[in-house]
Amino acid sequence: MRLLDEDEGINPALSVVNLVDVFLVLIAALLIAIAQNPLNPFLAEDVTVIKNAGKNNMEIIVKKGNTIESFKSDGKTGAGTGKKAGTAYEMADGSMIYVKE
């Protein structure tokens, strides 16, 4: 019974027990943060993440299965290879109509 009556300053083992509890809480918080990451390699879902949407430094990260691809914008509109394929019109109700050329 004397062990329970001792002061914490006299018995340093009581402080160590408290530190172990703090570290367990920190480890649990880190595991939860990793599990909620959309690019978690253990998730079976396909995910697309868009960083800085609409800005010159926009980046698109696509995860399909076990492969992760990253596409970075160079800030130029219409850059790359390809040709104009048509025109898109937005109607008054918000719908879009594509007219092929």
C-alpha positions in Angstrom: 0.0 0.0 0.0 3.0 2.3 0.5 3.6 2.4 -3.3 0.3 4.2 -3.9 0.9 6.7 -1.1 4.3 7.8 -2.5 4.7 11.2 -4.1 5.3 11.4 -7.8 8.5 13.3 -7.3 9.8 10.3 -5.3 8.7 7.6 -7.6 9.6 8.4 -11.3 7.9 5.3 -12.6 4.5 7.1 -12.2 5.6 9.8 -14.7 6.8 7.2 -17.2 3.3 5.6 -17.1 1.8 9.0 -18.0 4.3 9.5 -20.9 3.3 6.0 -22.3 -0.3 7.1 -22.3 0.5 10.3 -24.2 2.5 8.4 -26.9 -0.4 6.0 -27.4 -2.7 8.8 -28.1 -0.3 10.4 -30.5 0.2 7.0 -32.4 -3.6 6.6 -32.6 -4.0 10.1 -34.1 -1.3 9.4 -36.7 -2.9 6.2 -37.7 -6.2 7.9 -38.2 -4.6 10.6 -40.3 -2.9 8.1 -42.5 -6.1 6.1 -42.9 -8.1 9.2 -44.1 -5.5 10.2 -46.7 -7.2 9.8 -50.2 -3.9 8.6 -51.7 -3.5 5.9 -49.1 -1.9 2.9 -51.0 -4.0 0.4 -49.1 -7.3 1.8 -50.4 -8.9 -0.2 -53.3 -10.6 2.9 -54.7 -9.5 5.0 -57.7 -9.0 8.6 -56.6 -8.4 12.0 -58.4 -7.1 14.9 -56.4 -6.9 18.4 -57.8 -4.6 20.9 -56.1 -4.8 24.7 -56.7 -7.8 24.3 -59.0 -8.0 27.0 -61.7 -4.7 28.5 -60.9 -1.5 28.6 -63.0 0.2 26.0 -60.7 -2.7 23.6 -60.7 -1.8 19.9 -60.2 -3.9 16.8 -60.8 -3.0 13.5 -59.0 -4.7 10.4 -60.3 -4.5 7.1 -58.4 -5.7 4.0 -60.3 -5.0 0.7 -58.5 -1.4 0.8 -57.4 -0.2 3.4 -59.9 -0.1 7.2 -59.1 0.3 9.7 -61.8 0.8 13.5 -61.4 0.0 16.1 -64.0 1.3 19.7 -63.5 0.1 22.8 -65.3 2.6 25.0 -67.0 0.3 28.0 -66.7 -0.4 28.3 -70.5 -3.9 27.9 -71.9 -4.1 25.5 -74.9 -0.6 24.2 -74.5 0.2 20.7 -75.7 -0.5 18.7 -78.9 -3.9 18.4 -80.3 -6.4 20.4 -82.4 -9.8 22.1 -81.8 -12.5 19.5 -82.0 -15.6 21.7 -81.5 -17.4 24.3 -79.5 -19.3 24.0 -76.2 -22.2 26.3 -75.4 -23.8 26.8 -71.9 -27.5 27.2 -72.1 -29.6 29.4 -69.8 -30.6 26.4 -67.6 -27.0 25.6 -67.0 -26.8 22.6 -69.3 -23.9 22.3 -71.8 -24.2 21.5 -75.6 -21.2 20.4 -77.6 -21.1 21.0 -81.3 -18.5 19.0 -83.2 -16.7 20.8 -86.0 
